[in-house]
């Protein structure tokens, strides 16, 4: 069971290579929002590589999750500020600054970076991104365009993020408790997480593929 859990983590974690490869093929025609997703995936790959290396060396990698989260939130927030525009663009810098400050405070004073998973800020991040995704859907539904929903790359990215953060919220929230549970509970929780992560990267891949098929339209 442990073997399959580790194998699943490797497969899901490095599945970001699939959309990265497709993104490279489409890079010249990507707009700002799609390039933001591309660089987000590059950052994810770097984070997964560092975490895997530290784990194989028998060293704690919990601090890496704290650091990566700041970059993750910046990229996702910027994606929505570009795609939705309006108020989202104005709030973007303030949200990033406030969230970064919360992450730093959490790292040093609450859930120490060397010993605990950043479940508090990770859960908060998930809630904020779910709100982003809902705002995007509301904006998209009120915008008239000649393209079908599935033809727009940003729609695939939004669905990927909405599914991922909605489905993994409770894993984030109870990550530290999971560390004290048995192997079976962890297998169920993290296998579910890995499955959703894999799905997210597949949806990102579709988004980049759509960039090669249709003009990219951002919502105003």
HELIX and SHEET records of a PDB file:
HELIX    1   1 UNK A    2  UNK A   13  1                                  12    
HELIX    2   2 UNK A   16  UNK A   26  1                                  11    
HELIX    3   3 UNK A   27  UNK A   29  5                                   3    
HELIX    4   4 UNK A   32  UNK A   56  1                                  25    
HELIX    5   5 UNK A   62  UNK A   84  1                                  23    
HELIX    6   6 UNK A   87  UNK A  105  1                                  19    
HELIX    7   7 UNK A  106  UNK A  110  3                                   5    
HELIX    8   8 UNK A  119  UNK A  141  1                                  23    
HELIX    9   9 UNK A  149  UNK A  151  5                                   3    
HELIX   10  10 UNK A  153  UNK A  173  1                                  21    
HELIX   11  11 UNK A  175  UNK A  178  1                                   4    
HELIX   12  12 UNK A  183  UNK A  211  1                                  29    
END                                                                             
